[in-house]
Amino acid sequence: MFGVDNYAAVRRFVFVEGHSRREAARVFGLSRETVLKMCRFSLPLGYTRTVPVTKPKLGALLPVIDAILDGDRAAPVKQRHTAKRIFERLRDEHGFAGGYTVVKDHVRLCLARNRETFVPLAHPPGHGQVDFGEAVGVIGGVRQKIHFFCMSLPQSDACFVKAYPRETTEAFLDGHVSAFAFFGGVPLSLLYDNLKIAVARICGDGKREPTRAFTELLSHYLFADRFGRPGKGNDKGKVEGLVKYARANFLTPIPEAASYEALNVMLAARCLARQGKHAGRACRAARYDDRREAGGRYRGPARPAGGGAGAMREAGRAGVIDGARPVSLQ
């Protein structure tokens, strides 16, 4: 059997030095089939089974094990079967005469096959996430529930938060317009959950049919829309974390303001203070420059599209563009 050094010599002779496989077979005294295999694989393959290993004693009971593991999915975590308990049930209830090891190995493979896999998230510049949160505040002397719009730019950790009395289409559109003015540009893409304000319905192939108002917003600002998987909040974990952070830091203790305009002035100031703190820490640790984030977004239209639908006109009348303070990109 040939070792790794033999494989490396043949592969270098063919791929680096540019010789043919026929010449490699002559120089190294190998068959063409062996040289072809060395060119296809960088390491010796070793022994490969052509048929699965037979399990004469356990084979008939494999459906029983699968049924037990399927039932465990609905059971409390602390009351699920271990491999030892499955082995005992097979022995006592089904007359299994085999050993514990073969059962344990099969259970381990089944659990590994069904385990959810997590992939680390990467956040390139210029891509954002959007979500709504809820809190309690005192507005004009009245204690009430407030809904706050959150937009996060994960790469720079910049954030924008704005409060509204209700989570409506007008608030959703106005939140985008205000956030774009606050950041001084439009992200390349925004990630959402499947909120009804943006998604009219989810088609059978998983594609989303956007609402009329959201389509007009996309057409005017020309950013790409992305959606997380239903029920998977970790797909947009940065803005989920921003919702919790804003509730615990910006809105605790329960805020008191004369109006929503006054509350939003306070929220904008706290977003700026948080961004300055985080950007300063990044500069000291990794020489972070906020222009990296700016390079990933383009300077979009300054105002909503004129003559749009009613919801877009409501967002335009809010007058949030002139009052918002863009983040300095220098």
Secondary structure, DSSP 8 states (H G I E B T S, - for coil): ---HHHHHHHHIIIIIS---HHHHHHHHT--HHHHHHHHH-SS------SS----TTTGGGHHHHHHHHHHHTTS-GGGS--HHHHHHHHHHHH---S-HHHHHHHHHHHHHHHS---------TTEEEEEEEEEEEEETTEEEEEEEEEEEETTTTEEEEEEESS--HHHHHHHHHHHHHHHTSEESEEEE---TTTEEEE-TTS-EEE-HHHHHHHHHH--EEEE--TT-GGGGHHHHHHHHHIIIIIS-S--EESSHHHHHHHHHHHHHHHHHHHHHHHHHHH---THHHHHTEE---SS--TT--HHHHHHHHT-HHHHS------
